[in-house]
Each structure stands twice: as C-alpha cells, then as structure tokens.
Amino acid sequence: MQFNNYDLSLKDEVASFTKQLFYALFDDACQEKANHLRTQFLKILNGLCVDKAEEIWTYYQLSFCEIRRTLDLDAQAFEASDPACKSLGEVYLAYPGFHAIAVHRLSHELYKINVPILPRMMSEYAHGLTGVDIHPGATIGESFFIDHATGVVIGETTIIENNVSIYQGVTLGGIQVKKELAEVKRHPTIESNVTIYANATILGNITVGENTTIGANVCITKSIEPNSTVIYKSQNSIYT
C-alpha cells in the first residue's frame, strides 16, 4: 500500500492565521497587519495546492465588514440573554460560544466559494479551543447565542435563522450516516426565535418552527410546529 504525504504543519499555520484574523476583526488593523494576514493566507492556500489564491484573498476581504457587523449583533444577543454577563466587553473577551461563532462566520465565507479543506481546518481549530463543533457549511442567521458552549454540534447542512439561542450539549445532526447522502440536506432547519436547552438532540432534515422552546434532554426526529413547547417527561419519581 502506498501512502500520500501531507504537510501537517499547515495545522499550525491555520491556527495562527485564524487567531490573528479573529483579532483583526475587532481592531483597526494597520497595513502591516493586513499584509501579514494576506501572506499567511497565500502560504496556506499554496500548501493546499489551491489555485487563484490572490483572487480568493481579494474576494474574502470584502466579507470582513459584514462579518464584523453580524458578530456585533451576536455579541448583543449574548449580553441580552445571559444574566451572568456583566458587560459587552466580557462577551468579546471571555465567551467561548462567541469565539466559536466568530470563527464559523469566517470559515463559512470560504466554504461558500468552495475553498477546499481550509474552512474545515479553521472550524476544527475553534472546536479544539471552545468545545463547539460547527461545520463550516452550516448557515447561521443573525443574533445567534450559544451559552456555555461545551459539547455543541452543528452539522453541515443545518440552517439556523435569526434570534436563535442554544445551550451546552445540543446536537443538530443527521439521522443517518451514509456517504451517498453527502450532497443532500440531512440536518435540521431551526426557524427564528427558537430556544434549545441543554443536551437536546435534533436529528434529520426536519424543521423546528419559529417561536418554539425545546426543553433539555429531548430527542426530536420529526418537525415541530411554530409556537410549540417540547419537554422531556421523566419516568422517575422524586420523593422528598
């Protein structure tokens, strides 16, 4: 058997690039910083044997202002939703869920223009730091809030609309794992103003209707009508 060789040091390059790009979104980056990011990006794409790297970087830069605008809305959603949050600055500096969303929005732009491998490497960098696994293909609307972050999984064809809140341990996944399903929608659509509490699992190409609350620990495999409340009823009795 013959094995291909890969430059695994690109993982370090991507981690450094992603971190610096995340910082630059919230900084009035000078030309020197911008040039450094460009150089890193071109080096990574060259290592991945991606053509037209300069054109991709030029296009990619155009998305940064809109990503920053959207992230500011996300940060405001964190501050408004979490009673433990003492300031907006705390969200930007200390919330792993916000960090994961920021890297997702950056990786998603590259995913949309079919840049290979790099978007997934960026998402895995964020996954390692935050415990949040968001596939770069997932489509996420404005004012998205992930509380506590750890253990959240969001699959490739998931669609999340606006003003959605999710908590730790939530899975938005596929109900089947088959290679032939790679090109079809296999993950949920979460409509606007939905809250999904801890450790809920929502599987398959189904829809959770707007203004719905999904309670902790439920498993859902069928679509939910708008304005619903779904809870888990335990069979255990608790005596005091």
N, C-alpha and C positions, 0 to 999 in steps of 0.2 A: 504494500500500500504506500502511495506517495502522498505526502502532506504538503499543503501550502504553507508558506511562511508569511507572517503578518508582523507589522511593526507595532507591537503592543505599547510602545512608549507614547503612541498617539493618545492613549487614555489620559496620560499626564498632561499632554498639550491641550486636550479638550477640556479637562478640568480647570486648568489655568485660564484658558480663553473664556469659558463660561462664567467663572467667578469674576474676571475683570470686566466682562460685558455687563453682567448684572450690576456691578458697582457703577459703571459708566452711565447707566440709565438714570441714575439719581445724582449725577454730578455734571457740572458744566465742563465736560471733557475738553481739554486743550487739544490742539492739533497733534501734539506729540503722542498723547494717549490714543487718539483716533488712529494715527499711523501704526502704533504698536498693535492695536486690535486687528487692523487690516492685515498686517504682516503675519500675525498668528493665524488668522483665518485662512489666508492663502497657503500657508505652510501645511495646515491640516488638510485642506482640500487636495493639495498636491500629494500628500501622503496617502489619501484615499483614492487617488487617481481620478479625480473629478475634473472634467473639462470646464472651460469658461469661468474659472474661479473669480476673475476680476469682475465680470458681468454680474455674477451672483452676489458678490460683496456690494457692488453699487446698488443693486436692487434691494438687498437685505437692509442696508442702511435706511432706506426710505420708510421702513416699518417701525423704526425705533420710537419716533414721537408718538405714534398711535399706541404702541405697546405701553409706553410710559403713561399716557392718558388713561388707558384701561386699568393699569396697575394702581393708579391713584384711586380709581373707583373701587377696586378690590380692597385696598387698604382702608378706605372709608367704611366698607361693609364690615371689615374686621372690627374696627373701633365701635361701630354702632351695634354689633351683635354680641360681643363678648364682654360681660360685666367685669371680668378681671383685667380688661385692657384700660390702662391709665392715660394713654396718650396715643396720638397717631404715630409719633416717632417710635414708640415701642413696637408697633406693627412692623415698620420697615426694618428695624434693627434686631428684633428678637423673636419673630413668629416664624416657625418652620413652614407652616402652611402657606404663608405669603411667599416665602422664598421658593417653595415648590411651584406655586402658580406662576411666579415671575419667570423661572427657567422654562416652564411649559410654554408660556406665550412666546418666548424667544425661539424655542425649538420648533414650535408649531409652524412658524413662518417659513422655516426651511423645509419642513415636511410638505407644506402646500406646494412648493415648487420642485418637489421630487429630488431634493439633495439626498444622496444615499448615506446611510449609516450615521452621519454626524448628528442629526436630530435625536436619534436613539441614544447615542453616547452622552449627549447633553442631559437627557432625561434620566439616564442611569446615574450620572453624577449627582443630580438633585435627589434621586431616590436614596443613594448612599448617605447623603447628609441629613435628610429630613424624614426618611421612612415613608414617603409618599411616592407611589409608583403611578405616574400619569403617562400613558403612551403619547408620544408627540402628535399622533393622528387625531386624538380626541378634540372635539370642537367645543369650546367653552365660551359662554357669553359674558356679559359684564356683571360686576359686583358679585364675584364668587368668593365664598368664605369656607375655609377648611379649618375647623377648630381641633386643636391638639395634634392633628396631622398623622401620627404614627399608624401605620397599617392600612392606609387608604390605597385602594387600587382602582384605577380608571382605565378601561380598555380602549383599544384603538378607534373603534367606530362609535364610541359614546358621543352623544350630543347633549350638552348641558346649556339651557337657556339662561335668562337673566335672573339675578337675585336668588341664587340657589345657595343653601348652606348645608354642609355635610360635616359629620363628626368622625372621630377616630374609628378605624377598623371597618369603614364602609367599603364594600366591593361593588363596583358597577362592571359586571363581567359578562362573558359569553356562557351560554348554557351547554354548548358543545365545543369540543376542541378537535376540529378536523381541518386538515390542510386545505381541502377543497373549498372551505368557507372563507379563505383569505381575502377574496375580493368582494364579499357581500357584507351588509350591515348585520352585525351579530351581537351588538351591545345596546344598552338601553338609551332611550331619549328621556331626559328629565326636563320637563317644561318649567316655565318661570315661577318664581316664588314658592319653591318646594324646599322643605327642610327634611333631612335624612339623618336620624340619630344613630348613635354608636353601634357598630357591628352589624348593621343592616346589610343584607346581600340582595342585590337586584340583578337578575340574570336574563340574558337573551334580548332579542330585538323587540322590546316592548316599550310602552310609553307610560310614564308617571305624569298624570295630568297636573295642570297648574294649581297652585294654592293648596297642595297636598302636604300632609305631615306623615312621614314614615317613622314609626317608633323604633326603639332599639331592638336589635336581635331578630328582626323579622327576615324571612326569606321570601322573595317575590319573583315569580316566573310568569305572571300574567299582567296585562296592562291594568292600570288603576285610573279610574275616572277622576276628573278635576274635582277639587274641593273635598277630597277624602281624607280620612284619618285611618291609618293602618297600624295596629298594635299587635304584639305577641301576648297571647294568654297562656300563662304557665299552668301546668297540670299539678304543680306542687302547692300545698297549703302551708302557710307560715303561721305558727302559733306563738303568741307572746304571753 
